[in-house]
Amino acid sequence: MPTIQRFYNRTVTIRRYNAGSAQRDFSTVTASQETHIQRDTSTPTIDRYGANAAIYTAWMDVDADIKHGDMVVDTDGLVYKVTGVIKQGQDTAINEHKEVFMRQYDK
């Protein structure tokens, strides 16, 4: 069985909100991470603020420094907001990974 890393086809930058900075923005970069991103729905959803959003799932290394609220920016400049992170396959050898749930909002 091939490892999950074989399917990683995109490099993203993970940004974390920096409440201590003067700008209070997502200026802290935690890592560049190899990942695979896939859209979950073909139709846009509406979040609680009334904005159109598309739901995506990303698969990353189990050691990736990512958590709820982070921003993910891919090499095409698309920005996603992390809405959830789950560790999958714990203690199952080659396929341990993080499943990351994200939203991408219309510009």
N, C-alpha and C positions, 0 to 999 in steps of 0.2 A: 504494500500500500504506500503510495507517495505521501510525503509530508505536505502539510497545508501550505508551507512556505513556497512550494512550487507554483501556487496559484497567485502569489502576490505580483501585481503587474503595474503598480503605481506607487510613487513616492509622495508622501504628504508631510506637511509641517503642522505640528500640534502647537497651538497657542493657548496660553492660560491667562485669565483675567488678572491684572495686576492692580489691586486696590490701593497699594502703597505708592503708586506713581502719581505724578502731578496730573497726568491726562486721564488716569483711571481707565485704561484700555487693555486690549489683549496684546500687550507688548512682550510678555514673557514667553519665549519659545522653549518648550520642553524637549523637543526632539524632531528629527526627521525620521520618518518611519515608512518602511515598505508595507504595502497593504493591498487589499483587493476591495473595491467598492462596487456595490450593486444596488440599483434602485428597486425598492420593494413594491411600489404601486405605480400603475401607469397613469393614474389620475391624481391631480393635486389635491391635497387636503387643506383644510383651513384650521389654523391653530387658534388658541383661545383669544388672541388679540385680533383676529380677523384677517391675518395675512395668509396668502397662499404659500404653501410649503410642499415640498416633495420629501418622502421618507426614504432614507437609504440605510443600508447595513454595510459595515466595513469589517474585515477580518484582519487582525494584527497579531504580532508576536505577543505571547503571554507576559513578557516583561515590559511591554510598551507603557510609558508613563502618560496615561490618558485617563480622564475622569469626567463625570457629568459636569456640563457647563463649559468645557473646553471648546475651542474653535479648531476646525481642521481645514487647512487650505491645500488644495491639490496643485499639481504642476500646471493645470490649465487655468488656475486662478479662481476656481469655484470654492466657495466658502460654505462650510457646514457647521451646524451647532450640535454638539454631542448631547443627546438626551438620555443615554443609558449605556452602561458597560457591564458585560457579563463575562466571567472567565468560563471557558468551555473545555471539556476534556481533561480536567485536572487529574493528574496521576495516570494518564493513559498514554504515556510515552510520547510518540512522535506528533500527535495532533493536539497538543495543548495550544490554546490561542485565546484571544479576547475577541468577543463579538461586540461591535460598537454600533449603537443605533444613533442615527443623525437625521437632521432636517436641513434641507437646503431651501432658502427662501428666494422668492422672485426679487429681482433687483428693481 
